[in-house]
Amino acid sequence: MPLKKDNSEKGITLKHLAMLLMLYSAHSFAADQRLVDAILMCESSNRHYELDGRVRFGDDGISRGIAQFRKETFYEFAAMAKKQGRWPFKRPRWFDEQQQIHLLKWGLDNGYGRRWTCWRKLTKRLK
């Protein structure tokens, strides 16, 4: 398909290509999926919800969800990801499972792994 600068009927526009690239980059991560899975298993047994349907909590209720985010850390990371153009969601929602996984991967890609206790435990074993 040819690349067009205008909105002609044939081809893809530069604006459309830029939007596609932004969406792709917002969802693609360098973080090793095995590490992500291990952190999720360690933090929450890979479960977002408790058996009674409530969002899983830890640290005496301070951390919530599959990635065990504290509220302030979640919104801090969401703001930083948005500044980088790596936030594909309409608005941040702390209790959203997919947003937590997204921000865990974003955090690992951006050097914030040590913010998770389980990352410190898992990477200590590798040394």
N, C-alpha and C positions, 0 to 999 in steps of 0.2 A: 504494500500500500504506500503510495507516494506521500511525502511530507509536504504540507501546504501551510503558508503563513496566514491564509484567510479562512473563512468559514465555508469554503466551497463544498459541494456535495461529494466530491471524490477526494479520498485521502484523509489523513489524520492531521489535525491542526497542531501547531506547536503548543498551544494552550492545553489541548487535550493530552498531548504527550507529557507535558510538565505535570499535569494532575495525576496521570497514571504513574509516573516515576515517583511522585511524592507519596502516593498511596502505597506503592511497592516498598519504598524505603521506610515508611512508617511501620510496616509489618515485618520487615526482614531484619534478622538479628545475627550477630556473630557468636552469641553465647552458645556454648555446647549444650545441646538438648539433654544429654545425659546428666549434666550438672544441674540444669533447671529441674529435671525430674527428681533428682536426688534431694535438692533443696525443698521442693514441694512435699516430698515424702517425709522428710525430717521435720519440717515446720508444721504440717497439718495432716499427715498421713494421706496426702493428696486428696483431701476432702475440703470442700468449701463450706459445707453445711454440717451441723450437728445432727444426730439422729432425730431430734425433735423439730428439725426444720430451721432452727436459728442459724445465722452465719457463725461459723466456727470462731472461737475466741481463745486467746492465750494471754500470758503475762497478766493474769488477774483481770482479764477483760479489756486490757489496753490495746492489744493487737487483735486484728480480725481477719478472717478469710483464709483462702487457700495459701496465700503467700505471707500470711501473718503480718500485715502492714499495720503500723500505728497510724492513726488518722493524719497527724501532722506530716509524717514521712510520705504517705501516699500523695497528699496534695502538693507537697514540695517537689516530688519526683514528676508528678503530672505537669506542673508548671515548667519545669526544666525541659521535659520531653517536648512540650508544646513549643517552647522557644526554638528548639532544634528542628521543628517540623516533623517530629516523630510521635505525634499524638493524633491518632485517626478517629477518636471518639468525639461526639458532640460536646459533652461536658464530663468532667471527672466524677465518678461515683465510687466512694471508698468500698462499698459492699459488693461491687460488681466483680465477679470471678474472672472474666476475660480481661478486664482492665488491670486487675492485680497481676495476672500472668504476664501481660504486656509490660507492666512497669518492672516486674522482676527481671525480665529479659533486658529491658532498657537499662536497668541499674547495673546488671552484670556487664553489659557492653560499655558502660561509662565509668567503670571502676568503683562502683558502690557496693560490691559484693559483701564487704565487711559489715555492712549495715544489718545483715542477717546473721544471727547466731549460728545457724546451721551451715552457712557458707564458711564461717571460720572453723567450725568443727570438721567439715568435709575437706577443706583445703589443707588443714593441719595434718591430716592423715596422708596427704600426697607428698609432704615434704620429707 
